[in-house]
Amino acid sequence: MNYFELFGLPVAPSIDKSELSKKYFGLQKANHPDFFTQSTEEEKEKALELSAAINKAFTIFQFEEKTLEYFLQLKGLVKPDEKYELPAVFLAEMMEINEALMDEPKDYVRSKVEDYESSLKQEIKPIIKNYNPGVSTDADLMKLKEYYYKEKYLKRILDRLGD
């Protein structure tokens, strides 16, 4: 099941969240299992499955990074447990940050990682904003894939820092 189609949204690396809640509640109102109590077992099961899919899609679409991941998976660019090779320049920069973890205060390292994240996001922002299935290039999609894996790496560093 394609969650973009389920919600009537264009397949894109980001979504317009202004309509998300309305679409979610409309879909749940029409498909929630509670409305099928007098139906056949098959109809109840179908409503239950659809309701679960609606909930899962809503959870994905609420978060930019999950929406991007789902989009890239749908495009066949990201696979579960994929071993993506990040650029050597990025890994060298991450080695510096990882070394700073041992010597610098956590707040300093967190700030450095967040600044790096921000600069990465600025690089891909035009691709996400202007995404058009007929116009956007494979190179644009590969930049999104690389951003996704870099962001995932940075999140692991932030997780190690804790709160």
Secondary structure by P-SEA (a helix, b strand, c coil): ccccccccccccccccccaaaaaaaaaaaaccccccccccaaaaaaaaaaaaaaaaaaaaaacaaaaaaaaaaaaccccccccccccaaaaaaaaaaaaaaacccaaaaaaaaaaaaaaaaaaaaaaaaacccccccaaaaaaaaaaaaaaaaaaaaaaaacc
